Amino acid sequence: MGRLVKVTSIDVVERFAAALKVFEDDAKGALDAVDMEVRKALHWIGHEQKEYWTQRVRRGSDEVHLARQELERKLMLHPGDDRPGCHDERLALEAAKRRLRIAQEKVDAVRRWSHRAEQEVNEYIGAVSQLRRWMEHELPRAQADLARMARALEDYVALGAAAEAPLPEDLAALVGQAPPAEEVEAGTPAAAAADSQSAEPGEANGPAGERGGQEAADG
């Protein structure tokens, strides 16, 4: 026969199960939001920025080529000592070269940061993988245990004698209840009381009982 249990509030188990469900929803929402931001960042660095600065390199190369052609054309119009300074054309060529150099540096930077971002994302995935596994495997088991515990407690209370009814074995296993108490050891006060209750009527009367029996025999 199982031990007795005093049930005070089944709502505590149900509220804990509800709080666990809220945590599950919040955690999944947060992980999904972070995953979306990570994908957006990788796409922005590895695709959008790469394509943008690659186009700027091609455009810069064309601008340098056109600026150099304009300077050469201006110089060819005035051969010999009559060549003008071509100050504007030279400034335009230098500006085009500077823009091309910046675009090339950006392409190299995008390549480096794209590789670095992928490394950071891989570290993040490894860090949250343990939480994901717990949510996929351990959390459902915990929710199922709480549901079984709540149902067992409700069945126990429904017996109508919570103070006398023994704790069901399945509920005892869930709450970690100790096994039923052992029988009363011999020699203890409880054992002596039990022995006195089970004694024969003649033995309970003692010497007086024996004399009464003897008188009845003589008569």
FENQUI-V346952 format. One record per pair of residues at least 24 apart in sequence whose C-alpha atoms are under 8 Angstrom apart, sorted by the first residue. I is the first residue (numbers start at 1). J is the second residue. D is the distance in whole Angstrom. If there is no record, write none. Layout:
# FENQUI-V346952
{{I J D} {I J D}}
This chain:
# FENQUI-V346952
{{1 166 6} {1 180 6} {2 166 5} {2 167 5} {2 168 7} {2 169 7} {2 179 7} {2 180 5} {3 166 5} {3 167 6} {3 179 8} {3 180 6} {3 181 7} {4 162 8} {4 163 7} {4 164 7} {4 165 6} {4 166 5} {4 167 5} {5 162 7} {5 163 7} {5 166 7} {5 167 6} {6 162 7} {6 163 6} {7 153 8} {7 157 7} {7 162 7} {10 150 6} {10 153 7} {10 154 7} {13 146 7} {13 149 8} {13 150 6} {14 146 8} {14 147 8} {14 150 7} {17 143 6} {17 146 6} {17 147 8} {20 143 8} {24 135 7} {38 121 7} {42 114 7} {42 117 7} {42 118 7} {45 110 6} {45 113 7} {45 114 6} {46 110 7} {46 111 8} {46 114 5} {49 110 7} {50 107 6} {50 110 6} {50 111 8} {53 103 6} {53 104 8} {53 106 6} {53 107 6} {54 103 7} {54 104 8} {54 107 6} {56 100 7} {56 103 6} {57 100 6} {57 103 5} {57 104 6} {59 100 8} {60 96 6} {60 97 7} {60 99 6} {60 100 5} {60 103 8} {61 100 6} {63 96 6} {64 93 6} {64 96 5} {64 97 6} {64 100 8} {67 92 6} {67 93 5} {67 96 7} {68 93 6} {145 174 7} {149 174 7} {149 175 8}}
